[in-house]
Amino acid sequence: MQFSIIVPAYNAQNTIADTLQSLLEQKVTPEYTFEIIIINDGSSDATLKVCEYYSRFYQNIAIYTQENGGLTKARNVGASKARGEVLLFVDSDDMLPPNTLWNYYLVFSNYAVDFVAGLMGNYWEHNKTYSIQKNYLKGHKGFLEDKSLWVPIFANACSACTKAYKKEFLNKHHLRFLDGHHLCEDHLWTLSLLKYAKSIFLLDEVVFYYRMHPNNSVSNWKKSYLEDMIAVQEGILKLQIPLDLDCYYRRFLKDFDFKKHLIEQAIIGQGRDSLEEMVKPLQKVLETIPLQYQQKHMPKWYAFKDHSESGIYKEMLRIRRNRKIKRFAKRLKNPFIKPLKNFFGLVNGLWYRRFLNKYQCRDKLLKALYQSFLLLPIKKGKITFSEGAYGMKYLGAIKEVLLSNSEFFVKTIPNKTLLSADIKRMYHFAKSQVILIDDYHRPLFGITPRKETLVLQCWHAGGLFKKFGCDSAKNNKEFAKEIKWHQSYSYAFVSGREAIEGYMSAFNLKREQIKLTGNIATDMLIKNQRSQMEAKVLLGVNPKKKLLVYAPTFRDWDRPNFNLNLNFQALIEKYGDKYEFAIRIHPSLKPTIPLSNVYDFSLKEEWLVLNAADALIADYSSIIFTYAYFGRPIYFYPYDYPKYMGERGFYKDYLHFVPGDIAFSEEELLKLLENIPQTSQRVQKLWKDYMGECDGNTAQKIANFIKDKVEIENV
């Protein structure tokens, strides 16, 4: 496979070296080659000399010089020169991460798609740091043929540079950029793609870094931008795309382009004498935008209801006048309000935390607050989600179900140690009929909830393996504390019948307080299940190789760092030709050494990583119960078994309980991994015994349980 990377360049002597360097540092593999096509668009600085320097050393760089014709014309010329099967467009001040071509190759070599899109990242020039726009594709990922989702996804992901295109697809439908127009040019391009494409693939990886600096090409207003907007919007009308464009026009009119460029930069940002020149072009822009979208998405403060020349001019004057009043009011307010806000911010945050650290009195303070709020009546139907260490990662699905019921009043309390947050937390606890948590929850430790309030422990881990809760503290001085910490629970939810007695013991609950619903962490795993090949491609792993994921458990003595006790180099040397290796560290920890040729999937979604893995290497982690859904083999590497058994202990005899072969040394593990079967009956049995209630509907079951309990209480 050959890629053609097209780089339009105009007066880019300060940035194009970084761009070319990022292209030349792409992952090297015999599976693909790439050419770099530079279109020198009439540069008057040293851009051409920089490019010629690189071309002396790299044969895959071709340079073409033309008179200045603009970005879109340069892209079109570059596309016409391309010899590759797949095209990419990269602007001369932006960069690609080193695995971009590899990620694109994995998709195009395994799927018949017209184009691939990935996430956009930002490179902040002032401090040389990177950030990721995680919501760039609205959380969607993988192979997608449902066209109804495409406009909502790409309405805010229009950039031509975050995609790779089959050249055959572009040529078949004569897809070209709008020559001579710069602002919003990617809108028409992207909507044209969506009209003709039959299938696409969305990557969950950053494929492009956009350079953020004060001289970005569209950061300042130019009169020609009005002509660009007219041409683009006319092109969209002529396109007659058979998809609902509501999401696109919301972005254009309300969220970004029209608001930023026409309102903020042109009408408000320019002198009043230039307004008259803008009237007719602006009238033309409004004529090209369907009226129903203008009425729906234009906020009142800049809604152009009268499209006559005089009406548009009056509206522009009103917009400028209102902005001046707003700015004047802000200047008056700042000298008085800002110092007060800063003072209360210090009291609320820093000083409050220092006070708690000094006197170790948070439990007593929370209890006093809670007792005072008990004087207020409980609110029927009020449900409070209290975030812990995992935020709403697991509880979010339950909340989503409950929000669909208008009878409930749902509140979420963020996990923040602030005076205001603690006051709100105790207020809502005292007023709630139901409180949901999913881990140890410090704010509940010192209070005794009123009898009418249900406290539901939706413990995130499934199955029953190492001891936790009260069982982890038996026979030591912490036991009384554990009993107290868990005393507020009304019910706890478990994943399968074999886990019932363990949860009773761990939380000091009676049998009737344990409810068989399944495990909330498995809902996402079951509902988001993909083919194993798709999961591997999304993670950037070669589907032709087996993937082994090492997922060691949390160890108290490793906090906050994690000392890797597995020699991956030996694994790679022996099995690198047929296996890929990855590591997934507990979210409370972080690796302390760099890993070479090993994927770090610690921050990737668990359901995706487990879907991709051909085998799991574990020790004592409850992740084995979630992974058991796939019935694939698990290998155990408990290198510190005596120490861990002494520190925590297990509910069953570890050596006879674990559903896989055990290696106590790296040499033993190397031998075990020689031949990995596709499935394991022992793992399948583990799922049946300990996760038997998990069917992807745990959140719905818990919501139904809450609804039944609240209805009974309210009768």
matplotlib code that plots the C-alpha trace (Angstrom):
import matplotlib.pyplot as plt

x = [0.0, 1.2, 0.2, 0.4, 0.8, -0.1, 1.4, 0.4, 3.0, 2.9, 5.4, 5.9, 9.6, 9.2, 7.0, 7.3, 10.5, 8.5, 5.7, 8.1, 10.0, 6.8, 6.0, 9.4, 9.2, 6.2, 6.4, 8.5, 7.1, 7.3, 3.5, 3.4, 5.4, 4.6, 5.4, 5.3, 4.1, 4.8, 3.0, 5.0, 2.2, 4.2, 6.1, 8.2, 10.2, 12.6, 9.9, 11.2, 14.8, 13.7, 11.8, 14.7, 17.0, 14.8, 14.4, 18.2, 18.2, 14.8, 13.8, 10.1, 9.7, 8.5, 8.2, 6.0, 6.0, 3.1, 1.9, -0.1, -3.6, -4.6, -4.8, -7.6, -6.0, -2.7, -4.5, -6.2, -2.9, -1.3, -4.1, -3.6, 0.1, -0.5, 0.5, -0.6, -3.8, -4.6, -4.4, -3.8, -3.7, -1.4, -1.1, 2.4, 2.2, 0.7, 2.0, 1.2, 1.8, 4.3, 1.7, -0.8, 0.1, 0.2, -3.3, -4.6, -2.9, -4.6, -8.0, -7.6, -5.9, -8.8, -11.9, -13.5, -14.1, -14.1, -12.3, -11.0, -11.2, -9.4, -9.1, -7.6, -4.9, -3.6, 0.0, 0.4, 3.2, 3.8, 4.7, 5.3, 2.6, 0.0, -3.6, -6.3, -9.9, -11.3, -14.9, -13.9, -15.8, -18.6, -17.2, -18.0, -15.5, -15.0, -16.7, -19.8, -22.4, -25.3, -25.5, -28.0, -25.1, -22.6, -23.7, -24.0, -20.5, -18.8, -20.7, -17.9, -15.2, -14.9, -11.1, -9.8, -6.6, -8.0, -9.0, -7.4, -9.1, -9.2, -8.0, -10.3, -13.3, -12.3, -11.8, -15.0, -17.1, -14.9, -14.4, -12.2, -11.8, -13.5, -10.7, -9.8, -11.8, -10.3, -12.7, -15.0, -13.7, -13.7, -17.5, -18.3, -15.6, -16.7, -20.4, -19.5, -17.7, -20.8, -23.0, -21.1, -19.4, -20.9, -18.9, -16.3, -14.1, -13.6, -10.3, -10.0, -6.5, -5.0, -4.0, -3.3, -1.9, -3.2, -0.7, -2.2, -0.6, -1.8, -1.1, -3.4, -4.7, -8.3, -7.7, -8.1, -10.9, -10.5, -13.1, -12.6, -14.0, -17.5, -17.0, -15.7, -18.8, -21.1, -19.4, -19.3, -23.0, -24.1, -22.1, -23.8, -27.2, -26.3, -25.0, -28.5, -27.1, -29.9, -29.1, -30.5, -28.2, -29.6, -26.4, -24.3, -26.2, -26.3, -22.5, -22.3, -24.8, -24.7, -21.6, -18.8, -18.3, -21.0, -20.8, -17.0, -16.2, -19.1, -20.4, -17.3, -14.5, -16.3, -19.3, -17.9, -14.2, -14.1, -14.6, -18.2, -17.2, -16.8, -20.3, -21.9, -19.5, -20.6, -24.4, -24.8, -22.4, -24.0, -27.4, -26.2, -24.9, -28.3, -30.0, -28.0, -28.8, -32.2, -34.5, -35.7, -32.2, -31.7, -34.9, -33.9, -30.2, -29.5, -29.6, -31.7, -28.7, -27.7, -30.8, -31.2, -35.0, -35.2, -33.1, -33.5, -30.3, -31.7, -32.7, -29.3, -27.6, -29.8, -29.2, -25.4, -25.6, -27.7, -25.2, -22.3, -24.3, -25.3, -21.7, -20.4, -23.0, -22.0, -18.3, -18.9, -20.9, -18.2, -15.5, -17.7, -18.3, -14.7, -13.1, -15.7, -16.8, -13.4, -11.6, -14.6, -14.7, -11.0, -11.4, -14.3, -12.4, -9.5, -11.8, -13.8, -10.8, -7.3, -8.0, -10.7, -8.4, -5.7, -8.2, -9.2, -5.6, -4.7, -7.6, -8.5, -12.2, -13.9, -16.0, -17.3, -18.0, -19.9, -21.9, -22.8, -23.9, -25.9, -27.7, -28.6, -30.1, -32.2, -34.5, -35.6, -38.2, -37.1, -38.0, -39.9, -38.3, -35.0, -32.0, -28.4, -25.3, -22.2, -19.0, -16.0, -12.6, -14.1, -16.4, -19.5, -17.6, -19.8, -22.8, -23.4, -25.4, -27.8, -28.2, -29.0, -31.8, -33.3, -33.2, -35.7, -38.3, -39.9, -41.0, -37.4, -35.3, -31.7, -28.7, -24.9, -22.4, -18.9, -15.9, -14.4, -13.0, -14.5, -16.5, -19.4, -19.3, -19.4, -22.4, -24.3, -23.4, -24.8, -27.9, -28.7, -27.9, -30.4, -33.1, -32.7, -34.7, -31.9, -28.1, -25.9, -22.1, -19.7, -16.7, -15.5, -17.1, -15.5, -18.4, -20.7, -18.3, -19.4, -23.1, -26.1, -28.7, -32.3, -34.5, -36.4, -33.1, -31.7, -28.0, -27.1, -23.5, -23.0, -19.5, -17.6, -15.7, -17.4, -16.9, -15.2, -11.5, -9.2, -10.7, -12.0, -14.1, -14.5, -12.8, -9.6, -9.3, -10.4, -8.2, -6.6, -7.3, -8.9, -11.8, -13.9, -13.3, -14.4, -17.6, -18.4, -17.5, -20.0, -22.7, -24.8, -25.6, -29.2, -28.4, -25.4, -25.6, -23.6, -22.7, -23.5, -24.7, -21.2, -20.4, -23.3, -21.8, -18.5, -20.4, -22.4, -19.2, -17.3, -20.0, -21.5, -24.9, -27.7, -28.7, -31.8, -29.6, -27.7, -29.4, -28.5, -28.5, -25.2, -22.2, -22.4, -18.9, -20.0, -22.8, -20.5, -18.5, -21.5, -23.3, -20.2, -18.9, -17.1, -15.3, -11.9, -10.3, -12.1, -11.0, -7.4, -7.5, -9.0, -6.1, -3.5, -2.6, -1.8, -4.8, -2.6, -0.9, -2.3, -2.5, -1.5, -2.4, -0.7, -3.1, -1.6, -3.6, -3.4, -0.9, -1.0, 2.7, 3.2, 1.2, 1.4, 4.0, 4.0, 7.2, 7.0, 8.0, 7.8, 10.6, 8.8, 12.1, 12.4, 8.8, 9.3, 12.6, 10.9, 7.4, 7.6, 7.0, 3.5, 2.4, 1.8, 2.2, 0.3, 0.0, -3.0, -2.1, -4.7, -6.0, -4.7, -1.1, 1.3, 4.3, 7.7, 9.8, 9.5, 8.3, 9.7, 7.6, 4.8, 1.5, 0.3, -3.5, -3.9, -6.0, -8.0, -11.5, -11.5, -14.2, -12.1, -8.9, -10.5, -12.4, -9.0, -7.0, -6.3, -5.1, -4.8, -1.8, -3.1, -2.3, -5.0, -7.1, -10.9, -10.5, -10.4, -14.1, -14.9, -12.5, -14.2, -17.1, -15.0, -14.0, -10.4, -7.4, -6.0, -2.5, -1.5, 1.8, 1.6, 5.3, 4.7, 2.1, 3.3, 3.4, 0.0, -1.6, -0.4, -1.5, -4.9, -5.8, -8.4, -12.0, -10.9, -7.6, -5.8, -3.8, -6.9, -9.4, -7.8, -9.1, -5.7, -2.1, 0.1, 3.7, 5.7, 8.7, 9.3, 10.9, 7.7, 5.6, 7.6, 6.9, 3.2, 2.8, 4.3, 0.9, -2.2, -5.6, -8.5, -10.8, -10.7, -13.5, -12.2, -12.7, -16.1, -17.1, -15.8, -18.2, -21.1, -20.6, -19.6, -21.0, -24.1, -26.5, -24.5, -26.5, -25.7, -28.8, -27.4, -28.1, -31.7, -32.2, -30.8, -33.0, -36.0, -35.1, -34.9, -38.2, -40.0, -38.6, -39.4, -43.0, -43.5, -42.1, -44.3, -47.5]
y = [0.0, 3.5, 6.7, 10.2, 13.0, 16.4, 19.4, 22.9, 25.4, 29.2, 31.3, 28.5, 28.7, 28.7, 25.6, 23.3, 21.7, 20.4, 19.2, 17.3, 15.8, 14.4, 12.9, 11.3, 9.8, 7.7, 4.1, 2.1, -1.2, -3.2, -3.2, 0.3, 3.1, 6.8, 9.8, 13.5, 15.9, 19.6, 22.3, 25.5, 28.0, 31.0, 31.4, 34.6, 33.5, 30.6, 27.8, 26.4, 26.2, 24.3, 21.8, 21.4, 20.7, 17.7, 16.5, 16.2, 13.4, 11.8, 10.4, 10.2, 14.0, 15.7, 19.5, 21.5, 25.3, 27.3, 30.9, 31.7, 30.3, 29.5, 26.4, 24.6, 25.0, 23.6, 20.6, 19.9, 20.2, 17.8, 15.3, 15.3, 14.5, 11.7, 8.2, 6.5, 4.5, 6.6, 10.4, 12.6, 16.4, 18.0, 21.8, 23.2, 24.2, 21.0, 17.5, 13.8, 11.5, 8.7, 6.0, 7.8, 5.9, 2.6, 3.1, 4.1, 1.0, -1.3, 0.0, 0.1, -3.4, -5.0, -3.0, -1.8, 1.8, 5.0, 7.1, 6.9, 9.6, 9.9, 12.2, 15.7, 16.8, 20.3, 21.3, 24.4, 26.4, 28.7, 25.8, 23.0, 20.7, 18.4, 17.8, 15.6, 16.5, 13.3, 14.2, 15.1, 12.2, 12.3, 9.1, 6.9, 4.4, 1.5, 0.5, 2.5, 2.2, 4.0, 7.2, 8.8, 9.2, 10.7, 14.4, 14.5, 13.1, 15.2, 18.5, 19.4, 17.3, 18.9, 19.1, 17.5, 16.8, 14.3, 11.9, 9.6, 8.9, 6.2, 7.9, 5.7, 7.0, 10.7, 10.2, 8.2, 11.1, 13.9, 15.2, 18.4, 21.3, 24.6, 26.4, 29.9, 29.8, 29.4, 29.9, 27.0, 25.2, 21.9, 22.1, 21.5, 19.0, 16.9, 17.0, 15.9, 12.9, 12.0, 12.2, 9.7, 7.4, 4.0, 3.0, 4.7, 3.8, 6.0, 5.6, 6.2, 7.5, 11.0, 11.1, 14.8, 17.6, 21.2, 23.9, 26.5, 29.9, 33.5, 33.6, 30.7, 31.3, 32.1, 33.9, 37.4, 38.7, 39.3, 40.7, 37.8, 35.5, 36.7, 35.5, 32.2, 31.7, 32.5, 30.1, 27.3, 27.7, 27.8, 24.7, 22.9, 23.9, 22.5, 19.3, 18.3, 15.9, 13.3, 13.6, 15.7, 18.7, 20.1, 19.3, 21.0, 24.2, 24.3, 24.2, 26.7, 29.3, 28.9, 27.0, 28.3, 29.7, 32.3, 33.4, 33.5, 34.9, 37.1, 38.3, 38.3, 39.1, 41.1, 43.0, 43.4, 43.3, 45.7, 49.5, 50.8, 52.3, 48.9, 47.7, 49.2, 47.3, 44.1, 44.5, 43.1, 40.1, 39.3, 39.5, 36.9, 34.6, 34.7, 33.9, 30.7, 29.4, 27.7, 29.9, 27.1, 26.6, 30.3, 30.5, 27.5, 28.0, 31.8, 33.1, 36.2, 38.5, 38.2, 36.8, 38.5, 38.5, 41.2, 40.3, 43.6, 45.8, 48.3, 45.5, 43.8, 47.1, 48.0, 44.5, 44.9, 48.2, 46.6, 43.8, 46.3, 48.4, 45.5, 44.2, 47.6, 47.7, 44.2, 45.1, 48.3, 46.4, 43.8, 46.5, 48.0, 44.6, 43.3, 45.6, 44.6, 41.0, 39.5, 40.1, 38.7, 35.6, 35.0, 35.3, 32.9, 30.6, 30.4, 29.8, 27.2, 25.2, 25.7, 27.0, 24.3, 21.5, 22.9, 23.1, 19.4, 18.2, 20.0, 18.9, 15.6, 16.4, 16.0, 13.0, 15.0, 18.1, 16.1, 14.4, 17.7, 19.1, 16.0, 16.2, 19.8, 19.1, 16.2, 18.9, 19.3, 16.9, 14.2, 14.8, 11.9, 10.6, 12.3, 10.2, 11.3, 9.9, 10.6, 10.4, 8.6, 7.6, 6.5, 9.5, 8.4, 5.8, 3.0, 4.8, 6.9, 4.1, 3.8, 7.6, 7.6, 5.1, 7.0, 10.3, 9.0, 8.7, 12.1, 10.9, 11.1, 14.0, 13.0, 14.8, 14.1, 15.3, 15.7, 14.2, 17.4, 18.3, 21.8, 23.4, 24.2, 20.7, 19.1, 21.3, 20.5, 16.8, 16.5, 18.6, 16.3, 13.2, 14.3, 15.1, 11.9, 8.8, 7.0, 7.4, 5.5, 4.8, 2.3, 2.2, 3.1, 6.4, 8.7, 11.2, 8.3, 7.1, 9.3, 9.5, 7.2, 7.8, 8.2, 5.1, 6.4, 6.7, 3.7, 3.6, 1.3, 0.0, -0.7, -2.2, -1.8, -5.1, -8.4, -11.9, -12.8, -13.2, -11.4, -10.4, -6.9, -4.7, -6.1, -9.4, -7.7, -6.3, -9.3, -10.0, -6.6, -3.2, -1.9, -4.3, -2.0, 0.8, -1.3, -2.3, 1.4, 2.4, 0.0, 0.3, 2.7, 0.3, -0.8, -3.1, -4.3, -5.7, -8.7, -10.4, -14.0, -16.6, -17.7, -14.1, -13.7, -15.0, -13.1, -9.8, -10.5, -11.0, -8.1, -5.5, -7.1, -7.4, -10.0, -12.3, -10.3, -7.2, -8.8, -8.5, -10.5, -8.0, -8.5, -6.2, -2.6, -2.8, -5.6, -3.7, -1.7, -4.8, -6.7, -3.9, -2.6, -5.9, -5.8, -8.4, -9.1, -7.8, -4.4, -4.1, -4.7, -2.2, 0.4, -0.1, 0.0, -3.7, -6.0, -8.3, -11.0, -11.5, -12.7, -10.0, -10.8, -8.2, -8.1, -6.7, -6.8, -5.9, -2.9, -3.3, -1.0, -1.1, 0.1, 3.3, 5.6, 4.1, 0.6, -1.5, -3.7, -7.3, -8.9, -8.9, -8.1, -8.1, -11.8, -12.3, -10.2, -12.0, -15.4, -14.6, -11.2, -12.8, -14.1, -12.2, -8.5, -7.5, -4.8, -3.7, -2.4, -0.9, -0.2, 3.4, 4.3, 3.5, 4.5, 2.7, 3.9, 2.6, 3.2, 0.2, -0.6, -2.5, -2.9, -1.1, 0.8, 0.4, 1.7, 4.6, 2.8, 1.6, -1.7, -3.2, -2.5, -3.9, -7.1, -7.5, -7.4, -9.7, -13.3, -14.1, -12.3, -12.5, -11.7, -12.2, -11.3, -8.7, -9.0, -8.2, -11.9, -12.1, -9.4, -11.0, -14.4, -13.2, -14.0, -17.5, -17.0, -18.3, -16.6, -17.1, -16.3, -14.8, -14.3, -13.5, -12.3, -14.9, -15.4, -11.7, -10.9, -13.9, -12.5, -9.0, -9.6, -13.3, -14.9, -16.3, -19.6, -21.5, -19.5, -22.4, -24.5, -21.7, -19.7, -20.8, -21.0, -22.2, -20.6, -19.5, -18.3, -17.3, -15.7, -18.9, -20.8, -18.1, -18.3, -22.0, -21.6, -19.1, -21.3, -22.4, -20.4, -22.0, -20.0, -20.8, -22.1, -24.2, -23.2, -19.6, -20.2, -21.9, -19.0, -16.7, -19.0, -19.4, -15.9, -13.6, -15.5, -12.6, -10.3, -9.9, -6.2, -4.9, -4.4, -0.7, -1.2, -3.9, -1.5, 1.3, -1.0, -2.0, 1.6, 2.4, -0.5, 0.6, 4.2, 3.5, 1.3, 3.9, 6.6, 4.7]
z = [0.0, -0.8, 0.9, -0.7, 1.9, 0.3, 2.0, 0.7, 1.8, 1.7, 3.6, 6.2, 6.8, 10.6, 10.8, 7.8, 9.1, 12.1, 9.7, 7.4, 10.4, 11.8, 8.4, 8.0, 11.5, 10.7, 11.8, 9.4, 8.2, 5.0, 4.7, 3.2, 1.6, 1.4, -0.7, 0.4, -2.2, -1.3, -3.2, -2.8, -3.3, -4.4, -1.1, -0.8, 2.2, 2.7, 2.6, -0.7, 0.5, 3.7, 1.5, -0.9, 1.9, 3.0, -0.6, -1.0, 1.7, 1.1, -2.3, -1.3, -1.2, -4.4, -4.6, -7.1, -7.2, -8.5, -8.3, -5.2, -5.6, -2.0, 0.2, -1.7, -5.1, -3.7, -2.3, -5.6, -7.5, -4.9, -5.3, -9.1, -8.7, -6.1, -7.0, -3.8, -3.2, -0.1, 0.2, 3.3, 3.5, 6.1, 6.4, 6.6, 10.2, 11.6, 12.4, 12.5, 15.4, 14.5, 14.2, 11.9, 8.8, 10.6, 12.0, 8.6, 7.1, 9.5, 8.6, 4.8, 4.7, 6.7, 5.7, 2.5, 3.5, 1.5, 4.1, 7.7, 10.3, 13.6, 16.6, 16.4, 18.9, 19.6, 19.7, 21.9, 20.5, 23.5, 25.9, 23.4, 24.9, 23.4, 24.2, 22.7, 21.6, 23.0, 21.9, 18.4, 16.9, 19.6, 21.1, 18.1, 16.9, 14.5, 11.3, 10.5, 7.7, 9.5, 7.6, 10.0, 12.4, 10.0, 10.0, 13.9, 14.1, 11.5, 12.1, 14.5, 12.8, 9.4, 9.1, 5.9, 7.8, 10.3, 7.5, 5.0, 1.7, -0.9, -4.1, -6.2, -4.2, -4.7, -8.4, -8.9, -7.5, -8.8, -5.3, -5.2, -2.8, -3.7, -5.6, -4.4, -1.1, 2.3, 5.2, 5.9, 2.8, 4.8, 5.4, 1.7, 1.4, 4.3, 3.4, -0.1, 1.4, 3.4, 0.4, -1.6, 1.0, 1.6, 4.7, 6.9, 9.8, 13.0, 14.8, 18.6, 18.1, 17.4, 13.8, 13.4, 15.6, 14.9, 15.8, 18.1, 17.8, 17.4, 13.7, 12.7, 9.2, 10.2, 13.4, 11.9, 9.8, 6.1, 3.7, 1.4, 4.1, 3.2, -0.4, 1.0, 3.1, 0.2, -2.1, 0.5, 1.5, -2.1, -2.8, 0.1, -1.3, -4.7, -3.2, -2.2, 0.4, 1.4, 5.1, 7.9, 8.2, 11.4, 13.4, 10.8, 10.8, 14.6, 14.5, 11.8, 13.1, 16.8, 18.0, 15.9, 12.4, 11.9, 15.5, 15.6, 12.2, 11.1, 14.5, 16.8, 14.3, 11.5, 13.1, 16.6, 15.9, 12.9, 12.8, 12.3, 9.0, 7.5, 8.3, 5.3, 3.0, 4.7, 4.2, 0.7, 1.2, 4.5, 2.9, 0.3, 3.1, 4.8, 1.5, 1.1, 4.5, 4.8, 6.8, 9.2, 10.4, 11.0, 13.0, 15.0, 15.8, 15.8, 19.3, 20.0, 20.4, 16.8, 15.0, 11.6, 11.3, 8.7, 5.6, 3.9, 3.6, 6.1, 8.5, 8.4, 9.0, 12.0, 13.4, 13.1, 14.9, 17.7, 18.1, 18.4, 20.9, 23.1, 23.2, 24.3, 27.1, 28.1, 28.2, 30.1, 32.7, 33.0, 33.6, 36.3, 38.0, 37.9, 40.5, 43.1, 42.2, 41.2, 44.5, 46.4, 44.2, 44.7, 48.5, 48.6, 46.2, 48.7, 51.6, 49.7, 48.4, 49.7, 53.2, 53.7, 52.8, 55.0, 57.9, 57.4, 57.1, 60.3, 62.5, 60.8, 61.4, 58.0, 59.3, 62.3, 60.2, 57.6, 60.4, 61.9, 58.5, 57.8, 61.2, 60.7, 57.3, 58.7, 60.0, 56.4, 55.0, 52.6, 48.9, 47.4, 44.2, 44.8, 43.8, 44.4, 42.7, 44.8, 42.8, 44.2, 42.8, 39.5, 39.0, 37.0, 35.0, 36.3, 37.7, 34.5, 32.8, 35.8, 35.9, 32.1, 32.7, 35.7, 33.9, 31.4, 34.2, 34.9, 38.4, 39.7, 40.6, 39.9, 41.3, 40.8, 43.5, 42.1, 43.9, 45.2, 48.6, 48.8, 51.6, 49.2, 47.8, 51.2, 52.2, 49.1, 49.4, 52.9, 52.0, 49.1, 51.2, 53.8, 51.2, 49.1, 49.0, 47.3, 47.3, 44.9, 45.2, 43.6, 45.9, 49.4, 50.0, 52.6, 52.9, 54.1, 56.8, 59.6, 59.1, 59.7, 57.0, 57.9, 57.7, 54.7, 52.6, 50.7, 50.2, 47.3, 46.9, 43.2, 43.7, 40.4, 40.5, 39.5, 40.8, 44.1, 44.3, 46.8, 50.1, 50.4, 52.8, 56.3, 55.2, 54.3, 57.9, 60.0, 62.9, 62.9, 64.3, 61.1, 61.4, 63.6, 61.1, 58.1, 59.9, 60.5, 56.9, 55.4, 58.0, 55.9, 53.0, 52.5, 49.6, 47.5, 44.0, 42.9, 39.6, 40.3, 42.9, 43.9, 45.0, 47.4, 50.6, 50.0, 49.6, 52.7, 54.7, 53.0, 53.6, 56.8, 55.2, 55.5, 52.7, 51.8, 51.4, 48.5, 45.1, 42.0, 39.1, 37.4, 37.3, 36.0, 34.5, 32.2, 30.6, 28.4, 27.6, 26.4, 24.6, 22.8, 21.7, 18.3, 16.3, 17.7, 14.5, 14.8, 18.4, 17.4, 14.6, 16.9, 19.3, 16.5, 16.9, 14.0, 13.7, 12.2, 15.5, 18.8, 21.5, 25.1, 27.8, 31.1, 33.7, 37.2, 40.2, 42.6, 45.4, 48.4, 48.7, 45.1, 45.5, 43.6, 41.2, 39.7, 39.5, 36.5, 37.5, 34.0, 31.5, 28.3, 26.3, 26.9, 25.7, 22.6, 21.7, 21.9, 20.6, 18.8, 15.4, 16.4, 19.5, 20.3, 24.0, 26.0, 29.6, 31.5, 34.8, 37.6, 37.2, 40.7, 39.6, 36.8, 35.2, 36.4, 33.5, 29.7, 27.8, 24.3, 21.8, 24.3, 24.0, 27.1, 27.2, 30.8, 29.6, 26.9, 27.6, 29.3, 27.1, 24.0, 25.4, 26.6, 23.3, 21.5, 23.8, 22.8, 26.2, 29.6, 31.9, 35.4, 39.1, 41.6, 39.7, 39.4, 35.7, 35.1, 35.8, 33.2, 30.7, 31.3, 29.1, 26.0, 27.3, 26.2, 28.2, 31.2, 32.5, 36.1, 37.1, 40.9, 41.4, 45.0, 46.0, 49.6, 50.4, 48.7, 50.5, 53.8, 53.1, 51.6, 51.3, 49.0, 49.4, 47.8, 47.7, 45.0, 43.6, 43.0, 42.2, 39.3, 35.9, 34.1, 34.4, 37.0, 36.5, 39.5, 37.4, 34.1, 32.8, 33.6, 31.9, 28.8, 28.5, 29.2, 26.4, 23.7, 22.4, 23.3, 22.6, 21.3, 24.2, 27.8, 29.4, 32.9, 32.0, 30.6, 33.8, 35.8, 33.9, 34.4, 38.2, 39.2, 36.4, 35.5, 36.1, 33.7, 30.5, 29.5, 31.4, 34.9, 34.8, 33.8, 36.5, 39.2, 37.9, 38.0, 41.6, 42.6, 40.9, 42.7, 46.1, 45.7, 44.6, 47.7, 50.0, 48.4, 48.7]

ax = plt.figure().add_subplot(projection="3d")
ax.plot(x, y, z, "-o")
ax.set_aspect("equal")
plt.show()
